Amino acid sequence: MTKDPSIRQLRADEVVHRIGQLADVLLDCVEGGASVSFMLPMARETALDFWRKVADGVARGERTLLVAEDDEGIAGTVQLITDMPENQPHRADVAKLLVHRRARGAGIGRKLMEAVEDTARGQGRRVLVLDTASSTAERLYERLGWQRVGAVPDYAYMPDGALCQTAFYYKHI
């Protein structure tokens, strides 16, 4: 990675157009051991199907997809899920903070989280919620002012099949 990554929002048609790069990031994260809802071995078609569903959600206005781009293309992603029940129009879920292993350590996770918070503010959201199985991600969220609510043991599986604890966080913005 040679240039400072830029962060931007993708429209649904852009998600479809960049689906190969998005699939590469997801596959890399899962192959690197990230517990992000998928198991090993993960087929490329599974990753492509996931991003098609994300594109559909973006098109319906149910989610916002932000990406970090560098010289090699998409290096990271994060989603803001805004399809909330009628009594929760003030909040959103943050999901799938993914950073390709080739781009880690460059502050992309922090930049994506700051951008998703700014996006949420712009959409009138005041409370954000997320969950994570990664201790590395937990440190990032806590440095950014997220409050840990608690953790549930054996909540999900890691890609290799081992059970893992999942921690839940919120942030007022």
C-alpha positions as CSV (number, residue, x, y, z in Angstrom):
1,M,0.0,0.0,0.0
2,T,1.6,3.2,-1.1
3,K,-1.0,6.0,-0.8
4,D,-3.1,7.1,2.1
5,P,-6.4,5.3,1.6
6,S,-9.5,7.3,0.8
7,I,-12.8,6.5,2.4
8,R,-16.1,6.8,0.4
9,Q,-19.6,5.5,0.2
10,L,-20.6,3.1,-2.5
11,R,-23.9,3.2,-4.3
12,A,-25.6,-0.1,-5.1
13,D,-24.4,-0.1,-8.7
14,E,-20.9,0.5,-7.5
15,V,-21.1,-2.4,-5.2
16,V,-22.1,-4.6,-8.1
17,H,-19.3,-3.1,-10.3
18,R,-16.6,-3.7,-7.5
19,I,-18.0,-7.0,-6.3
20,G,-14.8,-8.9,-7.1
21,Q,-12.7,-6.6,-5.0
22,L,-15.2,-6.7,-2.1
23,A,-15.2,-10.5,-2.3
24,D,-11.4,-10.5,-2.2
25,V,-11.5,-8.5,1.1
26,L,-14.1,-10.8,2.7
27,L,-12.3,-13.9,1.6
28,D,-9.0,-12.6,2.9
29,C,-10.5,-11.8,6.3
30,V,-12.2,-15.1,6.7
31,E,-9.0,-17.0,5.5
32,G,-7.1,-14.9,8.1
33,G,-9.3,-16.2,10.9
34,A,-11.9,-13.3,11.3
35,S,-15.2,-14.4,12.8
36,V,-17.5,-12.4,10.4
37,S,-20.3,-14.9,9.9
38,F,-18.6,-17.3,7.5
39,M,-16.8,-20.7,7.8
40,L,-13.8,-22.2,6.1
41,P,-13.4,-23.3,3.5
42,M,-15.2,-20.3,2.0
43,A,-16.2,-20.5,-1.7
44,R,-15.7,-17.3,-3.8
45,E,-19.4,-17.7,-4.8
46,T,-20.4,-17.4,-1.1
47,A,-18.6,-14.1,-0.9
48,L,-20.1,-12.8,-4.1
49,D,-23.6,-13.8,-2.9
50,F,-23.0,-11.9,0.3
51,W,-22.0,-8.7,-1.5
52,R,-25.0,-9.1,-3.9
53,K,-27.3,-9.1,-0.8
54,V,-25.4,-6.0,0.5
55,A,-26.0,-4.3,-2.9
56,D,-29.7,-5.0,-2.6
57,G,-29.8,-3.6,0.9
58,V,-27.9,-0.4,-0.2
59,A,-30.4,-0.1,-3.1
60,R,-33.4,-0.3,-0.7
61,G,-31.8,2.3,1.6
62,E,-31.5,-0.3,4.5
63,R,-27.7,0.0,4.8
64,T,-24.8,2.2,3.8
65,L,-21.5,0.7,2.6
66,L,-18.2,2.6,3.1
67,V,-14.9,1.4,1.6
68,A,-11.3,2.4,2.0
69,E,-9.4,2.4,-1.3
70,D,-5.7,2.5,-1.9
71,D,-3.4,1.9,-4.9
72,E,-4.5,-1.7,-5.1
73,G,-8.2,-1.1,-4.9
74,I,-10.6,-1.8,-2.0
75,A,-8.6,-2.4,1.2
76,G,-11.4,-2.3,3.8
77,T,-15.1,-1.9,4.3
78,V,-17.7,-1.2,7.0
79,Q,-21.5,-1.1,6.9
80,L,-24.1,1.0,8.7
81,I,-27.4,-0.9,9.0
82,T,-30.3,1.5,9.3
83,D,-33.2,-0.9,8.7
84,M,-34.5,-0.6,12.3
85,P,-37.9,-1.2,13.9
86,E,-40.3,1.7,14.0
87,N,-39.4,2.5,17.6
88,Q,-35.7,2.8,16.9
89,P,-35.2,5.4,14.1
90,H,-32.5,7.1,16.2
91,R,-30.1,4.2,16.1
92,A,-28.1,1.9,13.7
93,D,-25.9,-1.1,13.7
94,V,-22.3,-1.1,12.6
95,A,-21.3,-4.3,10.8
96,K,-18.6,-6.1,9.0
97,L,-15.6,-3.9,9.6
98,L,-13.2,-5.7,7.3
99,V,-9.6,-4.7,6.5
100,H,-7.5,-6.8,4.0
101,R,-4.4,-8.2,5.7
102,R,-2.2,-6.4,3.1
103,A,-3.4,-3.1,4.5
104,R,-3.5,-3.7,8.2
105,G,-1.6,-1.4,10.5
106,A,-2.2,1.7,8.3
107,G,-5.1,3.1,10.4
108,I,-7.8,1.9,7.9
109,G,-10.0,0.4,10.6
110,R,-9.9,3.7,12.6
111,K,-10.6,5.8,9.5
112,L,-13.6,3.5,8.5
113,M,-15.0,3.7,12.0
114,E,-14.7,7.5,12.1
115,A,-16.3,7.7,8.7
116,V,-19.2,5.4,9.6
117,E,-19.9,7.5,12.7
118,D,-19.9,10.7,10.6
119,T,-22.3,9.0,8.2
120,A,-24.6,7.9,11.0
121,R,-24.7,11.5,12.3
122,G,-25.5,12.7,8.9
123,Q,-28.4,10.3,8.7
124,G,-29.8,11.5,12.1
125,R,-28.6,8.4,14.1
126,R,-27.6,9.0,17.7
127,V,-26.9,5.5,19.0
128,L,-24.7,3.0,17.4
129,V,-24.4,-0.7,18.3
130,L,-21.9,-3.4,17.2
131,D,-20.6,-6.8,18.2
132,T,-17.2,-8.3,17.7
133,A,-15.3,-11.5,18.4
134,S,-11.9,-10.0,17.9
135,S,-9.7,-8.7,20.7
136,T,-7.8,-6.5,18.3
137,A,-11.0,-4.9,17.2
138,E,-12.1,-4.5,20.8
139,R,-9.0,-2.3,21.5
140,L,-9.8,-0.2,18.4
141,Y,-13.5,0.4,19.5
142,E,-12.5,1.2,23.0
143,R,-9.9,3.7,21.8
144,L,-12.6,5.4,19.7
145,G,-14.9,5.8,22.7
146,W,-17.2,2.8,22.3
147,Q,-18.6,1.4,25.6
148,R,-18.5,-2.4,26.2
149,V,-21.8,-3.7,27.4
150,G,-20.7,-7.3,28.0
151,A,-19.8,-10.5,26.3
152,V,-21.5,-13.8,25.5
153,P,-19.4,-17.0,25.7
154,D,-19.7,-19.5,22.8
155,Y,-21.8,-17.0,20.8
156,A,-20.4,-17.8,17.4
157,Y,-17.9,-20.0,15.6
158,M,-14.6,-18.9,14.3
159,P,-14.0,-19.8,10.6
160,D,-12.1,-22.9,11.8
161,G,-15.0,-24.2,13.8
162,A,-13.9,-23.2,17.3
163,L,-16.5,-21.5,19.5
164,C,-15.7,-17.9,20.4
165,Q,-16.9,-15.2,22.7
166,T,-18.6,-12.1,21.3
167,A,-18.5,-8.7,22.9
168,F,-21.2,-6.1,22.4
169,Y,-20.6,-2.3,22.3
170,Y,-22.5,0.9,21.9
171,K,-21.7,4.6,21.3
172,H,-23.7,7.7,21.6
173,I,-22.7,10.1,18.8
